[in-house]
């Protein structure tokens, strides 16, 4: 794609990199645009560059995400002289709602990102508006990597510390793995990984669980169960729920797991880890 003024090619444009990030509480999506100036006969400058980002998913889902501008310190760019190569950053700042719109629209699949670029070129004969549109295929695996770069956590997933002081940090790492599996549309695997998170928590609590289990067997009135007894019962119930995902064979029931199912299970396990 190119910016052309009066039949003369001011520059060629190419999006050669897309990176995710996080800044001041917002998620960032940074498009690195490479410009190759071919050298114009008369002095001319690119004095502004704006971008509008949208996504297109099958079947026929179109979402406009926002508009932004190139940093002013990167402009203006001169078109006069020999061949010049330079790079500009078009960075979009997205909130939680915008990312959830993307996740809902793509439903675990791939998508097309469409970046519409519009600029103003100042030449000897006046100011000229130029526009171009770039379509960027975004495979689900690459998008999962970008979400990881953003440190994006689905709104249904409660934060669980993976720090050294947390006895359930191994479980937290399993939940992080499950979250990335959801981004890759590996929903059954994500639910199965939640089972691993529960097993890791059980390993930490094995001695305490043994005592609680014995007390539960001896208590005939469940109304007398304490917090520990009820949490153990809840953990056992979730293990029963997710068992078919962990043991997907002829013995277990075959259950189709959706993105909503996987996120709900992750949230339940994360909630338990916070209470324990």
N, C-alpha and C positions, 0 to 999 in steps of 0.2 A: 504494500500500500504506500501511497505517496501523497505529499502535499504539493499541488501544482498551482502556480499563479501565472496567469496570462500565457498559458501554454508552455511555461518553463518549469522544470522539476526543481522545486526548492529543496526537497529532501525525501528520502525513502524512510519508512517507519516499520519497525518490527518489535513485537512484544517477545522478548527473549527469556523472561523469567517472571514468575509469580511467587511471592513469598508471604507467609502469614506472620503475624506478630501480635503483641499486646502492648498497649501504651495508654497510660492515664485512665485505666479502667475500661478502655474500649479495645475491641479487636481490630486489627489492621490487616488489610489486604493490599499489598504493594506490587504494582505492575511496573517492571523495569522496561522502559521503552527505548529502544536503540534507534538513533537518528543517524542517517548517513547523508550529509549534505554534498551535492554534486558540484556546487560552485555556480552562483548566478552571475550573469553579466553585469547587472547593476547592483548597488548596495541594497540589501534587504535583510530584515530581521524578523524572527519569530518572537513576538512580544507577549503572547499568552497562550496557554494550552490547558484545556479543560477535558475532563473525561466523565462519561456517564456509563455506569455499570449495570448490566442486567444479566439474567440467566435464563436459559431455555432448557426445559426438560420434556421428556416424552411422558405421556402424550399431550402435546399442545399446552404446556404450562409455561407461562412467561412472567417473570418477576423482575421489576425494576428496583434496584437496591440503593441508588443514590448518585450524586454528582460531586466531583471534587476538581481541584486545580493543581497544576504543577507548582512546586515551591518557587516563589519569586526570585530567590537567590540563584536559581538555575537558568534564569532568563535575563535579557534576551539572548537569542542565538543568531549569529550572523550567517547569512547564506552566501556571502561573497568570498571568493578565494578558491583554493583547490578542494579536493575531496576531504571532508571532515567527518569524523565519527565521534559521537557523543551519546550519553545516556541520560534520560530524564526519569524521575520517579513520579508515578501517578498513584497516590496512596489513598485508599478509601478507609474510613473509620466506621465500623459496624457495631451495633449494640446486640444484646442478647436476642432481641426480637428478630432482627434481620437474619441472624444465623439460624434461628429456629425456622424462619420462612424458607431458607435454602434447604435445610434438612427435610422439612415437610414436603417441599416441592420435588426434590430428587428422589425421595423415598428409598434411599440406600443405593441408588444407581448412579450412573455417570451423567454429565450435563455439559452444555455449551455455555461458556461465559462470553458475553458480547460487550466489548469495550468500544464505545463511540468516542472518538477524539475530535475536538473542534478547537481551532486556533485562529489567531489573528496575525497576519504577516504585514509588517510595515515596509512598503517599497517606495521608490522615488515618486511613483505616480499615485500613491495613496495607500489606504489600508484595505486588506482583502481577508475575507473570512474563508477558512478552509476546513473541510471535514473529511473524516475517514472512519471506517468501521472495521474492527478486527474481531474475528470469532476464534475463541480459544477452546479446544476440546479439553475437558477436565474429567479424566478417568476417576473412578471412585477411589482407587488406591492412592492417587496423587492428592486428591482432595482430603483424604484421611490424614495424609502427611501434613498438609497445610493446617488442618484443624489442630493437629498436634503442636505445630509451631505456634499457633495462637493460644495454646493451653486452654482450649475450649472445653467446657464441661457442660453437658446438657442440663437444662434447668431442673430436671427431675433428679439429678444425681447430687446427693449431699456430699460436701467436702469431707474427706477422711484423711487425716494426717498420715504421711508416709515417713515421718521423722523417726529418729532413733529412739525417742522416748515412748513411742507408741507400741505396745505389745502386739497390736494387730496390724503392724506395717506390712507383713506378708500378705494378709487379706486385702489391704488397701492396694497393693501392687496388682493383685488379681483383678480388683475392680477397675483399675486403670486399664489393664489389658482388655477387660470386657467392654469398656467404653470405646476403645479403638476398634474393637471387633464390630460394634454397632455402626461406627462410621463407615466401615467397609461392607456393611449389609450382611455380616456374618452373625445373624441373630441367634441361631441355635447354639453356635459356639460361644456367644456372649453369655447366654443363660448357663451353659455348661461351666464356664469359667467362674460364674457366681457360686456354683456348687463348690468349686475349688476354694473360693474365698471362705465359705462356711466351714469347710473341712480344716482349713488353716486356723480359723478361730477356735474350732473344737480342740485342736491339738494344744493350743495355749491353755484352754480351760479344762483339759481332760480330768484333772484331779477334782476340781470343783464340780464338774458335770457328773462325775461318778457319785458324789455325795448327794447332789440334788436329785439324781435319777432314783437312787435308793429311797430317799424321802418321799418322792412322788409315788412310788410303788406302795409305800406304807400308808399314805394318806388316802382315805376313802372320800373325803370331802374336798373337791377341787377349790372351793371357796377359800380354803385355808392356805392355798399356794401363795408363796411370796413372789417378789419380782424375779428372782433368779429362776424359780421353777417355771414361771410363765414364759420367760425369755427362752429357756431351753426347749419348752414345748413349741414355741413359735419357730425356733431354728429347725427343729425336727420337721415341722409342717412344710417349711419352705424347701427343705431337702427333698421331701416327697414330691412337691410341685415340680422341681427342676430335674428330678432323676431321669425322665425320658430324654432330656437334652444331653445329659452326661453319658447315658447308656443307650444311644440310638441304635438298637439292634432288634432282632425278631422278638425278644422277650418283652421289651418296653413298648408302651403305647407310642404311636407316632403322632406327634403334636406339631402343627405348623406354628412357628414362633415369628411374630411380627416385631417391627421396631418398637412399637408401644409396649409389647410384652417384655422385651429385653430391657428397656429403660425402666419399667416398673419393677422388675426383679432386682436390677442394680440398685434402685432407690431403696427397696426394702432391706437389702443386705447392708447397704451403707447406713441406713437408720439403725439397724441392730448393732452395728459396730460402734456407733456413737453412744448407744445406751449402755453397752456392756462395761 
